[in-house]
Amino acid sequence: MSFEPEGAVAGKLSLRWWDFWFYALFGAVVTTFVQIGGVLLVFSYLIVPAVCANFLARKLGALFLIGWVVATISSVVGLYASSQFDWPTGAAIVCTLGMALILTGVLARIRKADKGPS
C-alpha cells in the first residue's frame, strides 16, 4: 500500500482504514517506548536505520534487511561500549547509531562517485 496506493485501491482495500490502524498502533508503540527508553533513543531507532537503508538500497527486502542489521549492530556495539566504559546505555546506543549514519552516508557517497554522473 505504501509503494503502490493505486494498486491497493484497485484491489478494494480501504486506505483510510489501514492508515488509521497504522497510525493508531504507531502512536501507542511510540508513547509506550518513549516512557521506557526516552525520546532520543526511540526516535534514533525509528529514523537512523531507515535512513541508512535508503542510502544503500531501493528494494523493500533489502531496505528491511539493512535497517535491521544497522539497528542490531549499533545496539550491540552501544551496549558493549556502555558496559566497558561505564557510559549511559541510551546515550552510547544513540552515539553508535549516529556513527552508523555517518559511515553509511560516506559509503553511499563513495558508491555514487564510483558509478559516475547519472
LINRAUR-V143067 format. One record per residue. N is the residue number from 1. RES is the residue in three letters. NEAR is the number of other C-alpha atoms within 10 Angstrom. Layout:
BEGIN
n:N res:RES near:NEAR
n:N res:RES near:NEAR
END
This chain:
BEGIN
n:1 res:MET near:13
n:2 res:SER near:8
n:3 res:PHE near:8
n:4 res:GLU near:8
n:5 res:PRO near:12
n:6 res:GLU near:13
n:7 res:GLY near:11
n:8 res:ALA near:14
n:9 res:VAL near:12
n:10 res:ALA near:9
n:11 res:GLY near:9
n:12 res:LYS near:9
n:13 res:LEU near:14
n:14 res:SER near:12
n:15 res:LEU near:15
n:16 res:ARG near:9
n:17 res:TRP near:9
n:18 res:TRP near:12
n:19 res:ASP near:13
n:20 res:PHE near:11
n:21 res:TRP near:12
n:22 res:PHE near:11
n:23 res:TYR near:11
n:24 res:ALA near:11
n:25 res:LEU near:12
n:26 res:PHE near:12
n:27 res:GLY near:12
n:28 res:ALA near:10
n:29 res:VAL near:12
n:30 res:VAL near:16
n:31 res:THR near:14
n:32 res:THR near:12
n:33 res:PHE near:15
n:34 res:VAL near:14
n:35 res:GLN near:10
n:36 res:ILE near:11
n:37 res:GLY near:13
n:38 res:GLY near:14
n:39 res:VAL near:13
n:40 res:LEU near:13
n:41 res:LEU near:20
n:42 res:VAL near:19
n:43 res:PHE near:15
n:44 res:SER near:17
n:45 res:TYR near:18
n:46 res:LEU near:14
n:47 res:ILE near:13
n:48 res:VAL near:21
n:49 res:PRO near:27
n:50 res:ALA near:19
n:51 res:VAL near:16
n:52 res:CYS near:24
n:53 res:ALA near:23
n:54 res:ASN near:20
n:55 res:PHE near:19
n:56 res:LEU near:18
n:57 res:ALA near:15
n:58 res:ARG near:10
n:59 res:LYS near:10
n:60 res:LEU near:11
n:61 res:GLY near:10
n:62 res:ALA near:14
n:63 res:LEU near:20
n:64 res:PHE near:16
n:65 res:LEU near:14
n:66 res:ILE near:20
n:67 res:GLY near:21
n:68 res:TRP near:15
n:69 res:VAL near:14
n:70 res:VAL near:22
n:71 res:ALA near:22
n:72 res:THR near:14
n:73 res:ILE near:15
n:74 res:SER near:23
n:75 res:SER near:20
n:76 res:VAL near:13
n:77 res:VAL near:15
n:78 res:GLY near:23
n:79 res:LEU near:19
n:80 res:TYR near:16
n:81 res:ALA near:17
n:82 res:SER near:17
n:83 res:SER near:13
n:84 res:GLN near:9
n:85 res:PHE near:9
n:86 res:ASP near:10
n:87 res:TRP near:15
n:88 res:PRO near:13
n:89 res:THR near:18
n:90 res:GLY near:18
n:91 res:ALA near:15
n:92 res:ALA near:23
n:93 res:ILE near:26
n:94 res:VAL near:21
n:95 res:CYS near:16
n:96 res:THR near:22
n:97 res:LEU near:27
n:98 res:GLY near:16
n:99 res:MET near:14
n:100 res:ALA near:19
n:101 res:LEU near:21
n:102 res:ILE near:14
n:103 res:LEU near:13
n:104 res:THR near:20
n:105 res:GLY near:17
n:106 res:VAL near:13
n:107 res:LEU near:15
n:108 res:ALA near:17
n:109 res:ARG near:14
n:110 res:ILE near:11
n:111 res:ARG near:13
n:112 res:LYS near:13
n:113 res:ALA near:11
n:114 res:ASP near:9
n:115 res:LYS near:9
n:116 res:GLY near:7
n:117 res:PRO near:6
n:118 res:SER near:5
END
